[in-house]
Each structure stands twice: as structure tokens, then as C-alpha cells.
Amino acid sequence: MGGGAAGNLKVADKCYHYIKERGPKTVTEMKDYLNDLGRGKGRSPRGATSEQLANVMRCSPLFRVVGTEFIHYGPTTSPRPKQKPIVEMKGGYAKGRVPTDTTKKRYDDKVNKRDAKSNMSERLGTPVNLYDIVPIEEITEKLRGKKHLVRKRWPKVLKDALKKEGII
């Protein structure tokens, strides 16, 4: 979903309606929805990315974080592959490293720390934010007292409400 700032306003508008109908969602669920929305009609040459949606959710006054959800990645969908340990061979370690007692101990400590972290994330999963909408009335109340509105362009949902209130 390209198009610069105008494209982000359209994304925010579509996400607002989607969350309003279906309740709090994660960025991944919204990304899948937006990419499937235009796929059948041939209207979506570029899809929305998780980074774009996360930034829209973070900066837009229409959304707020209401909690976290833990997602478990399977072995094939892991976000990053685990590092392979250095293989011990006859005559030293692989890659030409000559082990000493201190380097072996440091390496083992590093591996044990990494394994402890990965075991924790395997048990709990990866934390992901859940986003929900902010009611339009709350946003218009905040904007009513301001003398100068910083933005020139607003998402359509908010623009209609601000026009109805007589703020813009």
C-alpha cells in the first residue's frame, strides 16, 4: 500500500473499520486482511507490510494498545534461525580456532544464556501488541480545545466527525 502519507491515511481508515467490526487485532492480522482485500480485484500492486502498519497504529490518534498476545512460531516459521554452535573437531575447533580454557568457558556461558532465552520464548511465545480503536468522541473532545491543529489531512472517519463538530 504505497502512496506516502495519503496511502497511510487510507490504511488507517480501513483498519479502523476492520477493528470496529471485529474487535482488537494484531498487526499481522490486519496486514493479512488488507493484503487479501484487494487481491481478488487486481487492485493491490503492492501489499501492506507489518512495519508500515505498526507505524500507522503507533502514530495515529485512532488506535491504542489494549494488551499483548503471545504468538508461538513453529519450527518452519521462526522469525530468525538459531545459531549453529562451533563444532569441536580433532586438533581444535572448526574455523581454525584454537580453544583455551577461558575461551571454552566464555563460549559455553554464551551458549547457555542463549539457550535459556530461547527456552523462555518457546514457553511463552513472542509478545505482540493488540490494537483497538479510540472512540471518535474522545478524539474530537481532545481536539476541540486546541487552537492550532497540526495536521492538514486526517483519516476519512475522523475528518467527517471533525466537520460535523465544526472543528475544521
C-alpha distance (Angstrom), angle and dihedral (degrees) to the residues before:
residue distance angle dihedral
M1 . . .
G2 3.75 . .
G3 3.74 128.7 .
G4 3.79 102.4 109.1
A5 3.78 119.9 -114.3
A6 3.81 93.5 -12.1
G7 3.81 89.3 55.2
N8 3.80 90.3 51.6
L9 3.81 90.6 52.1
K10 3.80 89.8 53.8
V11 3.80 90.4 48.3
A12 3.82 90.9 50.5
D13 3.81 90.5 49.6
K14 3.82 93.7 50.3
C15 3.81 92.2 45.2
Y16 3.81 91.0 49.4
H17 3.81 92.3 56.3
Y18 3.82 92.0 43.6
I19 3.81 93.9 51.9
K20 3.81 91.4 42.9
E21 3.81 90.3 57.3
R22 3.80 99.6 39.6
G23 3.81 108.1 26.2
P24 3.83 131.2 -120.9
K25 3.81 115.0 -6.2
T26 3.79 139.1 -178.7
V27 3.80 124.0 -118.5
T28 3.81 91.0 -106.5
E29 3.81 92.7 55.0
M30 3.80 91.4 49.3
K31 3.81 91.5 47.2
D32 3.81 90.9 53.1
Y33 3.81 90.6 48.2
L34 3.82 94.3 49.7
N35 3.79 93.6 45.9
D36 3.82 91.8 49.3
L37 3.81 92.0 45.7
G38 3.80 96.4 72.4
R39 3.79 99.2 23.9
G40 3.81 98.7 91.0
K41 3.80 94.5 45.7
G42 3.80 96.2 49.6
R43 3.80 90.8 -121.9
S44 3.77 99.3 119.2
P45 3.80 112.1 76.7
R46 3.82 90.6 161.9
G47 3.75 124.1 31.7
A48 3.78 129.0 -141.2
T49 3.79 116.9 -96.8
S50 3.78 128.1 -142.9
E51 3.80 90.6 -118.4
Q52 3.80 92.3 54.4
L53 3.80 92.9 48.3
A54 3.80 93.6 45.4
N55 3.81 90.0 53.6
V56 3.81 92.3 46.8
M57 3.82 90.9 50.2
R58 3.80 92.0 46.5
C59 3.82 96.4 49.0
S60 3.80 103.0 33.4
P61 3.82 119.0 94.6
L62 3.82 88.6 -143.2
F63 3.82 96.1 73.6
R64 3.79 139.9 52.6
V65 3.79 136.1 -179.3
V66 3.80 111.6 -105.8
G67 3.79 100.3 175.7
T68 3.76 147.3 -41.8
E69 3.75 132.2 -88.4
F70 3.80 125.8 -159.1
I71 3.80 115.5 -131.5
H72 3.79 121.3 -163.0
Y73 3.77 114.6 -145.9
G74 3.78 115.9 -150.4
P75 3.79 122.6 -132.6
T76 3.82 92.6 -91.5
T77 3.81 97.5 42.3
S78 3.79 97.7 48.6
P79 3.81 110.0 141.9
R80 3.79 92.2 -133.7
P81 3.81 130.0 14.4
K82 3.77 118.6 -116.3
Q83 3.77 115.8 -105.4
K84 3.76 117.1 -106.1
P85 3.80 113.9 -121.4
I86 3.77 120.2 -121.4
V87 3.80 108.0 -88.9
E88 3.79 115.9 -124.8
M89 3.80 113.2 -134.8
K90 3.77 136.6 175.9
G91 3.78 109.0 -77.7
G92 3.82 95.9 22.5
Y93 3.78 141.0 -43.2
A94 3.77 126.6 -41.5
K95 3.80 118.7 -90.8
G96 3.81 91.2 42.1
R97 3.80 96.4 -75.3
V98 3.76 116.2 150.2
P99 3.81 108.7 -147.6
T100 3.76 121.9 -134.2
D101 3.77 125.2 -176.4
T102 3.82 93.6 -101.9
T103 3.81 96.1 47.3
K104 3.81 91.0 46.9
K105 3.82 90.1 51.5
R106 3.83 93.0 47.0
Y107 3.80 90.6 48.1
D108 3.81 92.3 49.3
D109 3.82 91.4 48.6
K110 3.80 90.7 50.4
V111 3.82 92.3 49.6
N112 3.80 92.2 47.3
K113 3.84 91.5 51.2
R114 3.79 91.6 48.3
D115 3.81 92.0 48.5
A116 3.82 91.3 49.4
K117 3.83 90.4 53.0
S118 3.80 93.3 47.0
N119 3.81 91.6 48.2
M120 3.81 89.3 52.9
S121 3.80 92.6 51.9
E122 3.81 90.9 45.5
R123 3.80 90.4 55.6
L124 3.79 98.5 43.7
G125 3.80 102.5 23.0
T126 3.78 129.1 -138.0
P127 3.83 114.0 -47.4
V128 3.83 113.5 -122.3
N129 3.83 127.1 -179.0
L130 3.80 121.2 -114.3
Y131 3.81 113.8 -143.1
D132 3.79 126.9 -154.3
I133 3.80 132.0 178.4
V134 3.78 125.9 -96.0
P135 3.82 111.1 -132.4
I136 3.81 112.2 -105.1
E137 3.81 90.7 -126.8
E138 3.82 90.9 62.4
I139 3.78 92.2 51.3
T140 3.81 94.4 47.5
E141 3.83 90.2 48.8
K142 3.81 90.3 54.9
L143 3.80 92.2 47.4
R144 3.80 95.9 44.9
G145 3.81 94.0 73.3
K146 3.80 95.9 47.8
K147 3.79 119.9 100.3
H148 3.79 96.5 -159.0
L149 3.78 123.3 38.7
V150 3.78 107.5 -151.5
R151 3.78 98.0 -156.9
K152 3.77 125.0 72.3
R153 3.79 95.9 -167.7
W154 3.80 128.1 43.8
P155 3.82 134.9 -176.1
K156 3.82 110.3 -86.6
V157 3.81 94.2 -111.1
L158 3.78 92.0 55.1
K159 3.80 94.8 38.8
D160 3.82 91.6 56.9
A161 3.82 91.4 49.0
L162 3.82 92.4 48.2
K163 3.81 91.3 49.7
K164 3.80 90.7 49.3
E165 3.83 90.3 51.8
G166 3.81 91.2 46.8
I167 3.80 94.6 -121.2
I168 3.81 95.2 124.7
